[in-house]
């Protein structure tokens, strides 16, 4: 079982809806990530939080809004999405040791989003 | 040129075969080399982790890194149907952000 928990597992929303994806980890990791994965493609990085601060935003449209309330939680707020945003959204976490992130990411099982 | 190149396959082998999965990369700053396995409709899971050049063995899996030729390999011995998955190589630099660059992923099927 993964130690990164994502909810909901499935989400269907209309283009005018507002919804949120949630992610939780209790491994003491201080880096957390959102990735987007389309079918038969590798995960694409969206956001990185290091020590609860946004450190990387990969030019993601503003209709995706991340939030890191504390070191264990990561949210992704969704608003006015487009059908092409339908994908598997993956949360991940990793340790930061002596200021270095080795990139050893632990992924959740993902939230499968469908935008109608 | 992509930063990481990986043949997407698909690759189909009989049970018991030795499987070789490979990636090439262009960024000399990469120091950490990961292989992730992703089963259908699941998140990726870390399979092997190697720092710098050399070999690392874990059961039936062996990861090899040749930094001089920028070549990464994963070998699976005595492959099993349960190894059927997509395998993603992911090199990374030693930055403080842990930004992974995934290869395309190779779809592997091991048939009984």
Boltz contact constraints between the chains, C-beta under 6 A:
constraints:
  - contact:
      token1: [A, 31]
      token2: [B, 98]
      max_distance: 6.0
  - contact:
      token1: [A, 42]
      token2: [B, 88]
      max_distance: 6.0
  - contact:
      token1: [A, 42]
      token2: [B, 102]
      max_distance: 6.0
  - contact:
      token1: [A, 42]
      token2: [B, 104]
      max_distance: 6.0
  - contact:
      token1: [A, 42]
      token2: [B, 105]
      max_distance: 6.0
  - contact:
      token1: [A, 43]
      token2: [B, 102]
      max_distance: 6.0
  - contact:
      token1: [A, 48]
      token2: [B, 97]
      max_distance: 6.0
  - contact:
      token1: [A, 55]
      token2: [B, 97]
      max_distance: 6.0
  - contact:
      token1: [A, 56]
      token2: [B, 97]
      max_distance: 6.0
  - contact:
      token1: [A, 90]
      token2: [B, 43]
      max_distance: 6.0
  - contact:
      token1: [A, 94]
      token2: [B, 98]
      max_distance: 6.0
  - contact:
      token1: [A, 99]
      token2: [B, 96]
      max_distance: 6.0
  - contact:
      token1: [A, 100]
      token2: [B, 94]
      max_distance: 6.0
  - contact:
      token1: [A, 101]
      token2: [B, 96]
      max_distance: 6.0
  - contact:
      token1: [A, 101]
      token2: [B, 97]
      max_distance: 6.0
  - contact:
      token1: [A, 101]
      token2: [B, 98]
      max_distance: 6.0
  - contact:
      token1: [A, 102]
      token2: [B, 32]
      max_distance: 6.0
  - contact:
      token1: [A, 103]
      token2: [B, 32]
      max_distance: 6.0
  - contact:
      token1: [A, 103]
      token2: [B, 92]
      max_distance: 6.0
  - contact:
      token1: [A, 103]
      token2: [B, 98]
      max_distance: 6.0
  - contact:
      token1: [A, 103]
      token2: [B, 100]
      max_distance: 6.0
  - contact:
      token1: [A, 104]
      token2: [B, 49]
      max_distance: 6.0
  - contact:
      token1: [A, 107]
      token2: [B, 43]
      max_distance: 6.0
  - contact:
      token1: [A, 107]
      token2: [B, 44]
      max_distance: 6.0
  - contact:
      token1: [A, 108]
      token2: [B, 43]
      max_distance: 6.0
  - contact:
      token1: [A, 109]
      token2: [B, 42]
      max_distance: 6.0
  - contact:
      token1: [A, 109]
      token2: [B, 43]
      max_distance: 6.0
  - contact:
      token1: [A, 110]
      token2: [B, 43]
      max_distance: 6.0
